[in-house]
Each structure stands twice: as C-alpha cells, then as structure tokens.
Amino acid sequence: MRILITFVLLFSIKINAETSEQYTYRAEFFFGNMSEGKNYEDVRKQSMEYLKFLKENNLKYGRALFVPIWAGEREYDIIEYGWWPNGIEQYKEWGAYMNNYPKWAADNSEFDGESGVEVKRSISMRGVRARGIRIPAEEMDKFKFVDFMQCSYTSLGNLNNILEINAKIEAKEIELGNRAGYGEHILIPYRGLDADTKYDFVIMRHYYSAKKRGDIISSSPEFRNMMRETGYWAELQTNAKCGPQSTYRVEWLYNSSED
C-alpha cells in the first residue's frame, strides 16, 4: 500500500459559485456482530443514549449504523460509524469517553455495561467530501443506500488531482440536472491498518433517498456521455484504480454539533 505523505487539512475548490465545499473531517469504523440476544434496535438505542453524554459534555461527534445489503463474503453484520469535524474534537471526545463516560454510564445508562456489538476490528480514517448535490431534509429517507469501493493510487495519482476532478464533475452534474441526492466522500485510513492492507483510500457514496438513487440511475446515459466527452473518466483512471462496490443500508443517527 502506498501511503499519501501529505493530507490536505483544508481543501476547497470552487469551480463556480454553485459547487459545494470539499470539507475535511475525521472518522472511525467499528466492525462487529450484534451481541447475543441483541438486535439492531438495541444497538440503535444504545447509540442514541450516548448522544446525551455528548451534549452534556459539549462534544462534537456524529454516529451512523451500516448494515450490509450486497456486500459479498464478510465476517461481521454491522458497522458502527462515527465522525468528528477535526482532529481536536476527535481526541477531546475520545478523552471524555475513556475518562468520564464510565462513571456517567454507571449513573445514567440502562445497559449496565453491556455492549450491543461485539467489535472484531476498528479503523480510523481522514475523510474529505469530494462532491455531491444535497436535497431538502424532508425529502430524505430514514434508511439510505451507501456504496463503498477500495481504491489505490496509480504512479501518477494523488488526492489533490482526484478532488479537483470531482469538483469539475459536480459542476457538470449541476448543468445536467436530475443528479441531486447523493454525496461522495474519500476516506484515507491511518490507524488500525492490517499489515497486508492493499488499498490507499475508500470511496463512500451515499444517497439521500431511494427515489433519488433511481433518478440518478435514469440519467446515467447522459452522465456517461458527459464523462467521456470531457475526459473525466480518463482523468480518474489515470489517478486511481478501484475494486468492486459493496452496498449497505445506513441510518444517520445524529451529529451532536448540529442537533
């Protein structure tokens, strides 16, 4: 695996006034199986309880739950996903979790120290939102589709190039119309890596509703033509090679800094 030596701490390309910000953040993934006698609603309830601790301690952290739909062979049945706006908030929240949460949980939690998930592995990543077109919150589904792809840089590839191409793609999508309803993120692992890790980054593409995913699929012929005519497909392939997609159901539970 080739690790990118530098990561852009704040990367924002504006192709025109309409394209969205390419903001950065920190993220973590916990892969595991639901504990014996527990189900999805138990895991969800425990995650929501943690929101009370976050708010009482002014901590900025978000949480989502991924459940595999079409994900091939796997060793886990749920992913607990968390994110922070930056590294400062990441270590502030983790410090509070390690030092203050045990007492808080003993006084306030209904779960009596039990975890809803038996974690098998975990990984921390740096994230950047590469592109996407949002829709109003009232049009979003509770459960949404999200796709993942593992990718590796070519000898000519780097993060800055990929982000610049994505900004140009988003500008063209706005011109095409009927492409709203998704967000695409690049996640770069930096802690918890296995020795034989063979990818440099992961593309996470989420859709805000099933209807919008269908609308985007219906406009694929026009999108493919645009990508060929502009050379954006070729530019992306010059910078990175990606493996097959896997698809999950996601529920974005909360972001304590916004709720």
C-alpha positions as protocol buffer text, in pm:
chain_id: "A"
residue {
  index: 1
  type: MET
  ca { x: 0 y: 0 z: 0 }
}
residue {
  index: 2
  type: ARG
  ca { x: 131 y: 347 z: -88 }
}
residue {
  index: 3
  type: ILE
  ca { x: 50 y: 597 z: 187 }
}
residue {
  index: 4
  type: LEU
  ca { x: -6 y: 955 z: 76 }
}
residue {
  index: 5
  type: ILE
  ca { x: 261 y: 1154 z: 259 }
}
residue {
  index: 6
  type: THR
  ca { x: 61 y: 1474 z: 297 }
}
residue {
  index: 7
  type: PHE
  ca { x: -310 y: 1516 z: 357 }
}
residue {
  index: 8
  type: VAL
  ca { x: -486 y: 1836 z: 270 }
}
residue {
  index: 9
  type: LEU
  ca { x: -609 y: 1977 z: 601 }
}
residue {
  index: 10
  type: LEU
  ca { x: -844 y: 2219 z: 435 }
}
residue {
  index: 11
  type: PHE
  ca { x: -920 y: 2165 z: 68 }
}
residue {
  index: 12
  type: SER
  ca { x: -1187 y: 2368 z: -102 }
}
residue {
  index: 13
  type: ILE
  ca { x: -1215 y: 2401 z: -479 }
}
residue {
  index: 14
  type: LYS
  ca { x: -1474 y: 2631 z: -628 }
}
residue {
  index: 15
  type: ILE
  ca { x: -1520 y: 2564 z: -999 }
}
residue {
  index: 16
  type: ASN
  ca { x: -1809 y: 2806 z: -992 }
}
residue {
  index: 17
  type: ALA
  ca { x: -2028 y: 2961 z: -726 }
}
residue {
  index: 18
  type: GLU
  ca { x: -2263 y: 2660 z: -724 }
}
residue {
  index: 19
  type: THR
  ca { x: -2027 y: 2374 z: -641 }
}
residue {
  index: 20
  type: SER
  ca { x: -2013 y: 2253 z: -281 }
}
residue {
  index: 21
  type: GLU
  ca { x: -1728 y: 2276 z: -32 }
}
residue {
  index: 22
  type: GLN
  ca { x: -1484 y: 1988 z: -12 }
}
residue {
  index: 23
  type: TYR
  ca { x: -1461 y: 1985 z: 367 }
}
residue {
  index: 24
  type: THR
  ca { x: -1243 y: 1752 z: 573 }
}
residue {
  index: 25
  type: TYR
  ca { x: -1314 y: 1553 z: 890 }
}
residue {
  index: 26
  type: ARG
  ca { x: -1202 y: 1251 z: 1095 }
}
residue {
  index: 27
  type: ALA
  ca { x: -1389 y: 919 z: 1104 }
}
residue {
  index: 28
  type: GLU
  ca { x: -1386 y: 578 z: 1271 }
}
residue {
  index: 29
  type: PHE
  ca { x: -1537 y: 240 z: 1182 }
}
residue {
  index: 30
  type: PHE
  ca { x: -1612 y: -44 z: 1425 }
}
residue {
  index: 31
  type: PHE
  ca { x: -1685 y: -376 z: 1251 }
}
residue {
  index: 32
  type: GLY
  ca { x: -1862 y: -644 z: 1450 }
}
residue {
  index: 33
  type: ASN
  ca { x: -2157 y: -869 z: 1522 }
}
residue {
  index: 34
  type: MET
  ca { x: -2454 y: -794 z: 1739 }
}
residue {
  index: 35
  type: SER
  ca { x: -2413 y: -938 z: 2087 }
}
residue {
  index: 36
  type: GLU
  ca { x: -2611 y: -1247 z: 2178 }
}
residue {
  index: 37
  type: GLY
  ca { x: -2973 y: -1158 z: 2244 }
}
residue {
  index: 38
  type: LYS
  ca { x: -2934 y: -809 z: 2090 }
}
residue {
  index: 39
  type: ASN
  ca { x: -3079 y: -673 z: 1767 }
}
residue {
  index: 40
  type: TYR
  ca { x: -3049 y: -360 z: 1556 }
}
residue {
  index: 41
  type: GLU
  ca { x: -3291 y: -161 z: 1770 }
}
residue {
  index: 42
  type: ASP
  ca { x: -3085 y: -241 z: 2082 }
}
residue {
  index: 43
  type: VAL
  ca { x: -2769 y: -112 z: 1913 }
}
residue {
  index: 44
  type: ARG
  ca { x: -2953 y: 196 z: 1791 }
}
residue {
  index: 45
  type: LYS
  ca { x: -3096 y: 270 z: 2136 }
}
residue {
  index: 46
  type: GLN
  ca { x: -2753 y: 247 z: 2298 }
}
residue {
  index: 47
  type: SER
  ca { x: -2605 y: 480 z: 2037 }
}
residue {
  index: 48
  type: MET
  ca { x: -2884 y: 732 z: 2097 }
}
residue {
  index: 49
  type: GLU
  ca { x: -2823 y: 716 z: 2471 }
}
residue {
  index: 50
  type: TYR
  ca { x: -2460 y: 820 z: 2410 }
}
residue {
  index: 51
  type: LEU
  ca { x: -2591 y: 1141 z: 2250 }
}
residue {
  index: 52
  type: LYS
  ca { x: -2700 y: 1256 z: 2597 }
}
residue {
  index: 53
  type: PHE
  ca { x: -2342 y: 1221 z: 2722 }
}
residue {
  index: 54
  type: LEU
  ca { x: -2209 y: 1411 z: 2420 }
}
residue {
  index: 55
  type: LYS
  ca { x: -2445 y: 1704 z: 2474 }
}
residue {
  index: 56
  type: GLU
  ca { x: -2384 y: 1725 z: 2848 }
}
residue {
  index: 57
  type: ASN
  ca { x: -2010 y: 1749 z: 2780 }
}
residue {
  index: 58
  type: ASN
  ca { x: -2024 y: 1975 z: 2473 }
}
residue {
  index: 59
  type: LEU
  ca { x: -1864 y: 1712 z: 2248 }
}
residue {
  index: 60
  type: LYS
  ca { x: -1887 y: 1720 z: 1870 }
}
residue {
  index: 61
  type: TYR
  ca { x: -1941 y: 1370 z: 1732 }
}
residue {
  index: 62
  type: GLY
  ca { x: -2171 y: 1202 z: 1482 }
}
residue {
  index: 63
  type: ARG
  ca { x: -2292 y: 843 z: 1463 }
}
residue {
  index: 64
  type: ALA
  ca { x: -2437 y: 618 z: 1192 }
}
residue {
  index: 65
  type: LEU
  ca { x: -2506 y: 246 z: 1159 }
}
residue {
  index: 66
  type: PHE
  ca { x: -2432 y: 41 z: 846 }
}
residue {
  index: 67
  type: VAL
  ca { x: -2593 y: -296 z: 775 }
}
residue {
  index: 68
  type: PRO
  ca { x: -2479 y: -498 z: 471 }
}
residue {
  index: 69
  type: ILE
  ca { x: -2717 y: -548 z: 178 }
}
residue {
  index: 70
  type: TRP
  ca { x: -2493 y: -664 z: -110 }
}
residue {
  index: 71
  type: ALA
  ca { x: -2150 y: -690 z: 48 }
}
residue {
  index: 72
  type: GLY
  ca { x: -2014 y: -1030 z: -54 }
}
residue {
  index: 73
  type: GLU
  ca { x: -1846 y: -1261 z: 196 }
}
residue {
  index: 74
  type: ARG
  ca { x: -1797 y: -1093 z: 534 }
}
residue {
  index: 75
  type: GLU
  ca { x: -1721 y: -1163 z: 900 }
}
residue {
  index: 76
  type: TYR
  ca { x: -1948 y: -903 z: 1057 }
}
residue {
  index: 77
  type: ASP
  ca { x: -2312 y: -798 z: 1041 }
}
residue {
  index: 78
  type: ILE
  ca { x: -2299 y: -431 z: 1146 }
}
residue {
  index: 79
  type: ILE
  ca { x: -2064 y: -133 z: 1128 }
}
residue {
  index: 80
  type: GLU
  ca { x: -2075 y: 146 z: 1384 }
}
residue {
  index: 81
  type: TYR
  ca { x: -1950 y: 463 z: 1216 }
}
residue {
  index: 82
  type: GLY
  ca { x: -1852 y: 784 z: 1393 }
}
residue {
  index: 83
  type: TRP
  ca { x: -1706 y: 1116 z: 1281 }
}
residue {
  index: 84
  type: TRP
  ca { x: -1572 y: 1445 z: 1415 }
}
residue {
  index: 85
  type: PRO
  ca { x: -1525 y: 1781 z: 1241 }
}
residue {
  index: 86
  type: ASN
  ca { x: -1148 y: 1773 z: 1307 }
}
residue {
  index: 87
  type: GLY
  ca { x: -869 y: 1601 z: 1499 }
}
residue {
  index: 88
  type: ILE
  ca { x: -902 y: 1832 z: 1801 }
}
residue {
  index: 89
  type: GLU
  ca { x: -1263 y: 1724 z: 1855 }
}
residue {
  index: 90
  type: GLN
  ca { x: -1166 y: 1361 z: 1790 }
}
residue {
  index: 91
  type: TYR
  ca { x: -924 y: 1348 z: 2082 }
}
residue {
  index: 92
  type: LYS
  ca { x: -1149 y: 1561 z: 2304 }
}
residue {
  index: 93
  type: GLU
  ca { x: -1435 y: 1314 z: 2257 }
}
residue {
  index: 94
  type: TRP
  ca { x: -1215 y: 1006 z: 2299 }
}
residue {
  index: 95
  type: GLY
  ca { x: -1059 y: 1155 z: 2613 }
}
residue {
  index: 96
  type: ALA
  ca { x: -1404 y: 1214 z: 2760 }
}
residue {
  index: 97
  type: TYR
  ca { x: -1516 y: 864 z: 2661 }
}
residue {
  index: 98
  type: MET
  ca { x: -1215 y: 697 z: 2829 }
}
residue {
  index: 99
  type: ASN
  ca { x: -1209 y: 908 z: 3145 }
}
residue {
  index: 100
  type: ASN
  ca { x: -1561 y: 1038 z: 3208 }
}
residue {
  index: 101
  type: TYR
  ca { x: -1806 y: 810 z: 3031 }
}
residue {
  index: 102
  type: PRO
  ca { x: -1766 y: 502 z: 3259 }
}
residue {
  index: 103
  type: LYS
  ca { x: -1893 y: 697 z: 3563 }
}
residue {
  index: 104
  type: TRP
  ca { x: -2163 y: 869 z: 3357 }
}
residue {
  index: 105
  type: ALA
  ca { x: -2280 y: 533 z: 3224 }
}
residue {
  index: 106
  type: ALA
  ca { x: -2283 y: 381 z: 3573 }
}
residue {
  index: 107
  type: ASP
  ca { x: -2508 y: 663 z: 3690 }
}
residue {
  index: 108
  type: ASN
  ca { x: -2726 y: 704 z: 3381 }
}
residue {
  index: 109
  type: SER
  ca { x: -2714 y: 411 z: 3140 }
}
residue {
  index: 110
  type: GLU
  ca { x: -2985 y: 147 z: 3123 }
}
residue {
  index: 111
  type: PHE
  ca { x: -2748 y: -104 z: 2961 }
}
residue {
  index: 112
  type: ASP
  ca { x: -2548 y: -193 z: 3275 }
}
residue {
  index: 113
  type: GLY
  ca { x: -2212 y: -201 z: 3096 }
}
residue {
  index: 114
  type: GLU
  ca { x: -2333 y: -434 z: 2821 }
}
residue {
  index: 115
  type: SER
  ca { x: -2243 y: -355 z: 2461 }
}
residue {
  index: 116
  type: GLY
  ca { x: -2483 y: -419 z: 2177 }
}
residue {
  index: 117
  type: VAL
  ca { x: -2197 y: -507 z: 1940 }
}
residue {
  index: 118
  type: GLU
  ca { x: -1902 y: -744 z: 1973 }
}
residue {
  index: 119
  type: VAL
  ca { x: -1635 y: -545 z: 1787 }
}
residue {
  index: 120
  type: LYS
  ca { x: -1396 y: -754 z: 1575 }
}
residue {
  index: 121
  type: ARG
  ca { x: -1184 y: -477 z: 1424 }
}
residue {
  index: 122
  type: SER
  ca { x: -1167 y: -99 z: 1409 }
}
residue {
  index: 123
  type: ILE
  ca { x: -1002 y: 162 z: 1191 }
}
residue {
  index: 124
  type: SER
  ca { x: -960 y: 540 z: 1193 }
}
residue {
  index: 125
  type: MET
  ca { x: -967 y: 747 z: 874 }
}
residue {
  index: 126
  type: ARG
  ca { x: -927 y: 1100 z: 747 }
}
residue {
  index: 127
  type: GLY
  ca { x: -1221 y: 1199 z: 532 }
}
residue {
  index: 128
  type: VAL
  ca { x: -1299 y: 1460 z: 271 }
}
residue {
  index: 129
  type: ARG
  ca { x: -1629 y: 1520 z: 95 }
}
residue {
  index: 130
  type: ALA
  ca { x: -1533 y: 1508 z: -271 }
}
residue {
  index: 131
  type: ARG
  ca { x: -1859 y: 1606 z: -435 }
}
residue {
  index: 132
  type: GLY
  ca { x: -2237 y: 1578 z: -414 }
}
residue {
  index: 133
  type: ILE
  ca { x: -2567 y: 1758 z: -455 }
}
residue {
  index: 134
  type: ARG
  ca { x: -2790 y: 1779 z: -149 }
}
residue {
  index: 135
  type: ILE
  ca { x: -3168 y: 1777 z: -125 }
}
residue {
  index: 136
  type: PRO
  ca { x: -3403 y: 1918 z: 143 }
}
residue {
  index: 137
  type: ALA
  ca { x: -3406 y: 1718 z: 467 }
}
residue {
  index: 138
  type: GLU
  ca { x: -3779 y: 1647 z: 437 }
}
residue {
  index: 139
  type: GLU
  ca { x: -3714 y: 1454 z: 114 }
}
residue {
  index: 140
  type: MET
  ca { x: -3460 y: 1219 z: 273 }
}
residue {
  index: 141
  type: ASP
  ca { x: -3534 y: 858 z: 372 }
}
residue {
  index: 142
  type: LYS
  ca { x: -3471 y: 724 z: 720 }
}
residue {
  index: 143
  type: PHE
  ca { x: -3273 y: 430 z: 579 }
}
residue {
  index: 144
  type: LYS
  ca { x: -3048 y: 508 z: 284 }
}
residue {
  index: 145
  type: PHE
  ca { x: -2818 y: 329 z: 41 }
}
residue {
  index: 146
  type: VAL
  ca { x: -2442 y: 370 z: 68 }
}
residue {
  index: 147
  type: ASP
  ca { x: -2176 y: 216 z: -159 }
}
residue {
  index: 148
  type: PHE
  ca { x: -1810 y: 151 z: -77 }
}
residue {
  index: 149
  type: MET
  ca { x: -1512 y: 91 z: -309 }
}
residue {
  index: 150
  type: GLN
  ca { x: -1149 y: 32 z: -214 }
}
residue {
  index: 151
  type: CYS
  ca { x: -906 y: 220 z: -439 }
}
residue {
  index: 152
  type: SER
  ca { x: -532 y: 258 z: -493 }
}
residue {
  index: 153
  type: TYR
  ca { x: -339 y: 544 z: -647 }
}
residue {
  index: 154
  type: THR
  ca { x: -159 y: 489 z: -975 }
}
residue {
  index: 155
  type: SER
  ca { x: 201 y: 609 z: -1012 }
}
residue {
  index: 156
  type: LEU
  ca { x: 62 y: 942 z: -1135 }
}
residue {
  index: 157
  type: GLY
  ca { x: -227 y: 970 z: -889 }
}
residue {
  index: 158
  type: ASN
  ca { x: -274 y: 1185 z: -581 }
}
residue {
  index: 159
  type: LEU
  ca { x: -556 y: 1319 z: -366 }
}
residue {
  index: 160
  type: ASN
  ca { x: -542 y: 1674 z: -495 }
}
residue {
  index: 161
  type: ASN
  ca { x: -591 y: 1560 z: -855 }
}
residue {
  index: 162
  type: ILE
  ca { x: -888 y: 1343 z: -762 }
}
residue {
  index: 163
  type: LEU
  ca { x: -1056 y: 1621 z: -565 }
}
residue {
  index: 164
  type: GLU
  ca { x: -1010 y: 1867 z: -849 }
}
residue {
  index: 165
  type: ILE
  ca { x: -1164 y: 1623 z: -1098 }
}
residue {
  index: 166
  type: ASN
  ca { x: -1459 y: 1561 z: -864 }
}
residue {
  index: 167
  type: ALA
  ca { x: -1527 y: 1934 z: -835 }
}
residue {
  index: 168
  type: LYS
  ca { x: -1539 y: 1960 z: -1214 }
}
residue {
  index: 169
  type: ILE
  ca { x: -1772 y: 1661 z: -1234 }
}
residue {
  index: 170
  type: GLU
  ca { x: -2009 y: 1817 z: -980 }
}
residue {
  index: 171
  type: ALA
  ca { x: -2025 y: 2139 z: -1182 }
}
residue {
  index: 172
  type: LYS
  ca { x: -2119 y: 1941 z: -1492 }
}
residue {
  index: 173
  type: GLU
  ca { x: -2379 y: 1740 z: -1298 }
}
residue {
  index: 174
  type: ILE
  ca { x: -2546 y: 2062 z: -1190 }
}
residue {
  index: 175
  type: GLU
  ca { x: -2571 y: 2160 z: -1557 }
}
residue {
  index: 176
  type: LEU
  ca { x: -2715 y: 1819 z: -1649 }
}
residue {
  index: 177
  type: GLY
  ca { x: -2989 y: 1835 z: -1385 }
}
residue {
  index: 178
  type: ASN
  ca { x: -3165 y: 1535 z: -1224 }
}
residue {
  index: 179
  type: ARG
  ca { x: -2840 y: 1439 z: -1045 }
}
residue {
  index: 180
  type: ALA
  ca { x: -2926 y: 1570 z: -697 }
}
residue {
  index: 181
  type: GLY
  ca { x: -2950 y: 1339 z: -397 }
}
residue {
  index: 182
  type: TYR
  ca { x: -2605 y: 1198 z: -320 }
}
residue {
  index: 183
  type: GLY
  ca { x: -2271 y: 1270 z: -156 }
}
residue {
  index: 184
  type: GLU
  ca { x: -1933 y: 1114 z: -237 }
}
residue {
  index: 185
  type: HIS
  ca { x: -1652 y: 1100 z: 19 }
}
residue {
  index: 186
  type: ILE
  ca { x: -1290 y: 987 z: 14 }
}
residue {
  index: 187
  type: LEU
  ca { x: -1171 y: 809 z: 330 }
}
residue {
  index: 188
  type: ILE
  ca { x: -798 y: 760 z: 390 }
}
residue {
  index: 189
  type: PRO
  ca { x: -704 y: 506 z: 661 }
}
residue {
  index: 190
  type: TYR
  ca { x: -427 y: 600 z: 902 }
}
residue {
  index: 191
  type: ARG
  ca { x: -477 y: 392 z: 1220 }
}
residue {
  index: 192
  type: GLY
  ca { x: -584 y: 31 z: 1269 }
}
residue {
  index: 193
  type: LEU
  ca { x: -445 y: -87 z: 934 }
}
residue {
  index: 194
  type: ASP
  ca { x: -364 y: -452 z: 881 }
}
residue {
  index: 195
  type: ALA
  ca { x: -11 y: -529 z: 764 }
}
residue {
  index: 196
  type: ASP
  ca { x: -143 y: -665 z: 434 }
}
residue {
  index: 197
  type: THR
  ca { x: -375 y: -370 z: 357 }
}
residue {
  index: 198
  type: LYS
  ca { x: -374 y: -328 z: -20 }
}
residue {
  index: 199
  type: TYR
  ca { x: -569 y: -6 z: -75 }
}
residue {
  index: 200
  type: ASP
  ca { x: -488 y: 364 z: -31 }
}
residue {
  index: 201
  type: PHE
  ca { x: -837 y: 502 z: 18 }
}
residue {
  index: 202
  type: VAL
  ca { x: -1208 y: 415 z: 18 }
}
residue {
  index: 203
  type: ILE
  ca { x: -1481 y: 589 z: -178 }
}
residue {
  index: 204
  type: MET
  ca { x: -1805 y: 616 z: 20 }
}
residue {
  index: 205
  type: ARG
  ca { x: -2102 y: 723 z: -191 }
}
residue {
  index: 206
  type: HIS
  ca { x: -2432 y: 772 z: -10 }
}
residue {
  index: 207
  type: TYR
  ca { x: -2776 y: 852 z: -145 }
}
residue {
  index: 208
  type: TYR
  ca { x: -3032 y: 1063 z: 41 }
}
residue {
  index: 209
  type: SER
  ca { x: -3332 y: 857 z: -75 }
}
residue {
  index: 210
  type: ALA
  ca { x: -3421 y: 553 z: -283 }
}
residue {
  index: 211
  type: LYS
  ca { x: -3615 y: 778 z: -521 }
}
residue {
  index: 212
  type: LYS
  ca { x: -3315 y: 1000 z: -581 }
}
residue {
  index: 213
  type: ARG
  ca { x: -3095 y: 699 z: -642 }
}
residue {
  index: 214
  type: GLY
  ca { x: -3344 y: 589 z: -907 }
}
residue {
  index: 215
  type: ASP
  ca { x: -3347 y: 937 z: -1062 }
}
residue {
  index: 216
  type: ILE
  ca { x: -2967 y: 937 z: -1077 }
}
residue {
  index: 217
  type: ILE
  ca { x: -2967 y: 593 z: -1241 }
}
residue {
  index: 218
  type: SER
  ca { x: -3220 y: 714 z: -1500 }
}
residue {
  index: 219
  type: SER
  ca { x: -2984 y: 995 z: -1600 }
}
residue {
  index: 220
  type: SER
  ca { x: -2682 y: 762 z: -1635 }
}
residue {
  index: 221
  type: PRO
  ca { x: -2669 y: 769 z: -2018 }
}
residue {
  index: 222
  type: GLU
  ca { x: -2630 y: 1149 z: -2021 }
}
residue {
  index: 223
  type: PHE
  ca { x: -2378 y: 1128 z: -1736 }
}
residue {
  index: 224
  type: ARG
  ca { x: -2166 y: 867 z: -1912 }
}
residue {
  index: 225
  type: ASN
  ca { x: -2164 y: 1074 z: -2232 }
}
residue {
  index: 226
  type: MET
  ca { x: -2053 y: 1381 z: -2036 }
}
residue {
  index: 227
  type: MET
  ca { x: -1775 y: 1186 z: -1861 }
}
residue {
  index: 228
  type: ARG
  ca { x: -1643 y: 1056 z: -2194 }
}
residue {
  index: 229
  type: GLU
  ca { x: -1667 y: 1386 z: -2380 }
}
residue {
  index: 230
  type: THR
  ca { x: -1493 y: 1585 z: -2106 }
}
residue {
  index: 231
  type: GLY
  ca { x: -1228 y: 1319 z: -2048 }
}
residue {
  index: 232
  type: TYR
  ca { x: -1313 y: 1296 z: -1677 }
}
residue {
  index: 233
  type: TRP
  ca { x: -1335 y: 915 z: -1685 }
}
residue {
  index: 234
  type: ALA
  ca { x: -985 y: 900 z: -1829 }
}
residue {
  index: 235
  type: GLU
  ca { x: -857 y: 1151 z: -1573 }
}
residue {
  index: 236
  type: LEU
  ca { x: -996 y: 950 z: -1283 }
}
residue {
  index: 237
  type: GLN
  ca { x: -850 y: 625 z: -1421 }
}
residue {
  index: 238
  type: THR
  ca { x: -511 y: 794 z: -1463 }
}
residue {
  index: 239
  type: ASN
  ca { x: -510 y: 871 z: -1091 }
}
residue {
  index: 240
  type: ALA
  ca { x: -664 y: 563 z: -927 }
}
residue {
  index: 241
  type: LYS
  ca { x: -780 y: 206 z: -978 }
}
residue {
  index: 242
  type: CYS
  ca { x: -1081 y: 84 z: -778 }
}
residue {
  index: 243
  type: GLY
  ca { x: -1225 y: -255 z: -693 }
}
residue {
  index: 244
  type: PRO
  ca { x: -1587 y: -374 z: -689 }
}
residue {
  index: 245
  type: GLN
  ca { x: -1863 y: -196 z: -500 }
}
residue {
  index: 246
  type: SER
  ca { x: -2039 y: -322 z: -188 }
}
residue {
  index: 247
  type: THR
  ca { x: -2373 y: -179 z: -78 }
}
residue {
  index: 248
  type: TYR
  ca { x: -2506 y: -117 z: 273 }
}
residue {
  index: 249
  type: ARG
  ca { x: -2812 y: 27 z: 439 }
}
residue {
  index: 250
  type: VAL
  ca { x: -2726 y: 327 z: 653 }
}
residue {
  index: 251
  type: GLU
  ca { x: -2913 y: 519 z: 919 }
}
residue {
  index: 252
  type: TRP
  ca { x: -2752 y: 853 z: 1003 }
}
residue {
  index: 253
  type: LEU
  ca { x: -2847 y: 880 z: 1371 }
}
residue {
  index: 254
  type: TYR
  ca { x: -2716 y: 1219 z: 1478 }
}
residue {
  index: 255
  type: ASN
  ca { x: -2447 y: 1485 z: 1472 }
}
residue {
  index: 256
  type: SER
  ca { x: -2419 y: 1633 z: 1821 }
}
residue {
  index: 257
  type: SER
  ca { x: -2278 y: 1961 z: 1688 }
}
residue {
  index: 258
  type: GLU
  ca { x: -2589 y: 2017 z: 1478 }
}
residue {
  index: 259
  type: ASP
  ca { x: -2879 y: 1858 z: 1670 }
}
